[in-house]
């Protein structure tokens, strides 16, 4: 197959699309640590999680042995509206960089939510509907997850309440309007609609909010409203499971043309995109069938992997959620106002944290202005205006391709282009005007928050 | 082939993509009227057009006999970055409407310009570069054309000066920032940068601008700056030629699955999308090989086809451009502040005008709020947030599908979904808040402007 010219964009046929999600944990000999009850420090049972999460999603969350979960027909039908997403061969970028590397990106931005988030949103809405619920609550940072969930809820006729991190709400007024188009209600967080919101506002007046804080509010709203459950767009195992569709399609497209990736790169906030993208490749690595390098890219302003601690921590600021073992900066860490709203979470997927701790993947952090330099360069060369989150992966993909140029190595680089930046023009404007901050937390700051982590044996 | 299940989205393979544009005029026995010199009223020669337009584009503009123009390799290479666009079978919409009709839409919004405009922008930038020019000037209404041209100029290293209709500039501040990302300069029109702009501002202080006015400014800027030419994103024959790629792909995709369209619907501002979409189908109709119904959809606030006059008129407010015979409301008609910036032009493609006058196509006008109702309905059902312009076609496609439901007819409806509405959230917000105007010009108003048309024999 290698003689075959690889098209600019590889679209799988409908019959080549994945029919089951892949559960990476099934192939991990050393499993991620379980969620703990914050009061007893014992592993959370399905019964304990039931007031917060949907039943089927709890089953998926706790199952670390079943390798494949069939994708229900209704979800596969919705997927067909916007999937397969293209795997793009970045011919133009390669040529412009003058690199011998071959670069591919899996572009998840060609849907109205503007990102990969829809892959899990539609799954979670489906199971909520199947359980007979009235609606769901959630938080959103950059707004992609909230939009995705609004779309999914609209499709299944569910009510959708979104708590949006206040700084994103203010930076992206039009995101709210998109969610409203899909019938969702959107509240800037912290708000006075919840007890935990009021408490946070009292303690930190004028705070610009955080994902951890918005999670607390959304959870409270779910457990205090009959017929509602809380859903989350990242971090959780179930989300990585749904997002495995990204990696499965990517692998099928590469296999179709006989291409073997060397290096797989993704931005990492809570880990939903990165976890989904690498899943089947990491599975091969865990089973000893193939080797790959994996690189998680995070903002230097919110460096969970590269400067965080691997420990049990609260998933939310209000400490109402279970404890998860993960790379974390501390649940009350609030990053400086960077413009990658999707990468502002204090923690990280416990599955990815375990893999990173076991030395199976790498992580790097990058500064905001160098990310936007890469974003603008990419927009001009490849014709797609990337989301700031996605541009973190672009930055490192370009750096790696330039390294290949120096060494003459013909590596195959695959990265996840998670979304588009149409709602991030305030950030681009700041970049154009030279007003963008590159603030990085000091060691003292990080130590302050690390010292406040819960003490778990 | 008819037994074959038609996929949700038909993507042509690279080898199935068009290699030549189709020039509809070659098959018209009765040709569109020529452009006239505004001073002498004689047909414009290539020499007379040369100070304004690029040479090769003039050749394309004036040639009404050559049926096919090969697409240069450099343009085909750029097309591969975002084409083929999908032809989508609207299974979800059909089901929701309960119609026996089969509905397809050609979705041109999956690129950073957000619309089909990139198809002609890259062609025009290519010919400008080939001619050795420094840069180009243009106008933009909704902003899609300006964005598309910025992208194309960035790709070929050309300078790009955009005059943006003031009301759009104010409604869509982020559009400017996207163009800036691609290195373009953007000026709200009317401006004090040109003599014609100053004159219009003096006569109509506080005007929100119009496409006709922005065209005048862009033309003046081009002819007074050595190394610059003016380019236009609609109306002209050359643009319809480039946009024929939409129709050629649509037809190839339908043919691949043995589907015969009955009814083809497109929104019409200057006619670039509609003309491109219908070209190969209209060609078959003109040659007597097949029959189709074609429907142009325009806003009731700017009804060139349905309430305009078929006459020679100026293409711009400043009357610096050649005269074109077309359906027009008068070159100084300025529509009320509707939210489909791409459909605010006073005139119409002379090719489409001729076809309409010859009874080969139909036209309907629709009110703004019913357009947004259709837009929101479509967004929820098909998962794509449409541009207000595109939603005009959606409105009529839905109406026709509902008519099929009444009659039980199983028609095949194809419409052009020209773009996405991510930069139109101000308009959606007005719609959600019930603040959207449905103003329609009175007969007296239209008669006033019609009386001011130039007198040409």
HADDOCK unambig.tbl for C-alpha pairs under 7 A between the chains (distance, minus, plus):
assign (segid A and resid 7 and name CA) (segid B and resid 14 and name CA) 6.89 0.50 0.50
assign (segid A and resid 8 and name CA) (segid B and resid 80 and name CA) 6.22 0.50 0.50
assign (segid A and resid 8 and name CA) (segid B and resid 81 and name CA) 6.57 0.50 0.50
assign (segid A and resid 14 and name CA) (segid B and resid 7 and name CA) 6.89 0.50 0.50
assign (segid A and resid 80 and name CA) (segid B and resid 8 and name CA) 6.24 0.50 0.50
assign (segid A and resid 81 and name CA) (segid B and resid 8 and name CA) 6.56 0.50 0.50
assign (segid A and resid 110 and name CA) (segid B and resid 110 and name CA) 6.11 0.50 0.50
assign (segid A and resid 111 and name CA) (segid B and resid 384 and name CA) 6.65 0.50 0.50
assign (segid A and resid 112 and name CA) (segid B and resid 383 and name CA) 6.48 0.50 0.50
assign (segid A and resid 112 and name CA) (segid B and resid 384 and name CA) 5.34 0.50 0.50
assign (segid A and resid 112 and name CA) (segid B and resid 385 and name CA) 5.99 0.50 0.50
assign (segid A and resid 151 and name CA) (segid B and resid 380 and name CA) 6.69 0.50 0.50
assign (segid A and resid 151 and name CA) (segid B and resid 383 and name CA) 6.94 0.50 0.50
assign (segid A and resid 154 and name CA) (segid B and resid 380 and name CA) 6.31 0.50 0.50
assign (segid A and resid 155 and name CA) (segid B and resid 380 and name CA) 6.57 0.50 0.50
assign (segid A and resid 155 and name CA) (segid B and resid 381 and name CA) 6.74 0.50 0.50
assign (segid A and resid 174 and name CA) (segid B and resid 425 and name CA) 5.64 0.50 0.50
assign (segid A and resid 177 and name CA) (segid B and resid 425 and name CA) 6.25 0.50 0.50
assign (segid A and resid 177 and name CA) (segid B and resid 429 and name CA) 6.13 0.50 0.50
assign (segid A and resid 181 and name CA) (segid B and resid 376 and name CA) 6.30 0.50 0.50
assign (segid A and resid 182 and name CA) (segid B and resid 380 and name CA) 6.11 0.50 0.50
assign (segid A and resid 376 and name CA) (segid B and resid 181 and name CA) 6.30 0.50 0.50
assign (segid A and resid 380 and name CA) (segid B and resid 151 and name CA) 6.72 0.50 0.50
assign (segid A and resid 380 and name CA) (segid B and resid 154 and name CA) 6.32 0.50 0.50
assign (segid A and resid 380 and name CA) (segid B and resid 155 and name CA) 6.57 0.50 0.50
assign (segid A and resid 380 and name CA) (segid B and resid 182 and name CA) 6.12 0.50 0.50
assign (segid A and resid 381 and name CA) (segid B and resid 155 and name CA) 6.75 0.50 0.50
assign (segid A and resid 383 and name CA) (segid B and resid 112 and name CA) 6.47 0.50 0.50
assign (segid A and resid 383 and name CA) (segid B and resid 151 and name CA) 6.94 0.50 0.50
assign (segid A and resid 384 and name CA) (segid B and resid 111 and name CA) 6.64 0.50 0.50
assign (segid A and resid 384 and name CA) (segid B and resid 112 and name CA) 5.32 0.50 0.50
assign (segid A and resid 385 and name CA) (segid B and resid 112 and name CA) 5.98 0.50 0.50
assign (segid A and resid 422 and name CA) (segid B and resid 422 and name CA) 6.76 0.50 0.50
assign (segid A and resid 425 and name CA) (segid B and resid 174 and name CA) 5.64 0.50 0.50
assign (segid A and resid 425 and name CA) (segid B and resid 177 and name CA) 6.24 0.50 0.50
assign (segid A and resid 429 and name CA) (segid B and resid 177 and name CA) 6.16 0.50 0.50
